[in-house]
């Protein structure tokens, strides 16, 4: 059974079709994501998010293109989004220094000596 037929079955509500797509394509998607992100855990998150989107968008899938291309584009876009977030330098709350201001306003008031 081909990937397009599995997607058609998934669109009809057969969830085992998604499991089969994951079995077939997870490893290749993981390799692609790791090549972009250079982080196995982030790559795994991106791949699982891609398969979640395959499920959520199952009714919009077009069999005009190969499923592998469709999945590769999803994975690449999710990885690039993840990479951009890391590049912006967002710091998780747990990594903020002790005594970090609760808000920009509090930081300003502290610097001005008003708080």
ZIGISUL-V398311 format. One record per residue. N is the residue number from 1. SS is DSSP state (~ for helix, > for strand, _ for the rest). Layout:
# ZIGISUL-V398311
{{N & SS} {N & SS}}
This chain:
# ZIGISUL-V398311
{{1 & _} {2 & _} {3 & ~} {4 & ~} {5 & ~} {6 & ~} {7 & ~} {8 & ~} {9 & ~} {10 & ~} {11 & ~} {12 & _} {13 & _} {14 & _} {15 & _} {16 & ~} {17 & ~} {18 & ~} {19 & ~} {20 & ~} {21 & ~} {22 & ~} {23 & ~} {24 & ~} {25 & ~} {26 & ~} {27 & ~} {28 & ~} {29 & ~} {30 & ~} {31 & ~} {32 & ~} {33 & ~} {34 & ~} {35 & ~} {36 & ~} {37 & ~} {38 & _} {39 & _} {40 & ~} {41 & ~} {42 & ~} {43 & ~} {44 & ~} {45 & ~} {46 & ~} {47 & ~} {48 & ~} {49 & ~} {50 & ~} {51 & ~} {52 & ~} {53 & ~} {54 & ~} {55 & ~} {56 & ~} {57 & _} {58 & ~} {59 & ~} {60 & ~} {61 & _} {62 & _} {63 & _} {64 & _} {65 & _} {66 & _} {67 & ~} {68 & ~} {69 & ~} {70 & ~} {71 & ~} {72 & ~} {73 & ~} {74 & ~} {75 & ~} {76 & ~} {77 & ~} {78 & ~} {79 & ~} {80 & ~} {81 & ~} {82 & ~} {83 & ~} {84 & ~} {85 & ~} {86 & ~} {87 & ~} {88 & _} {89 & _} {90 & _} {91 & _} {92 & _} {93 & ~} {94 & ~} {95 & ~} {96 & _} {97 & _} {98 & _} {99 & _} {100 & _} {101 & _} {102 & _} {103 & _} {104 & ~} {105 & ~} {106 & ~} {107 & ~} {108 & ~} {109 & ~} {110 & ~} {111 & ~} {112 & ~} {113 & _} {114 & _} {115 & _}}
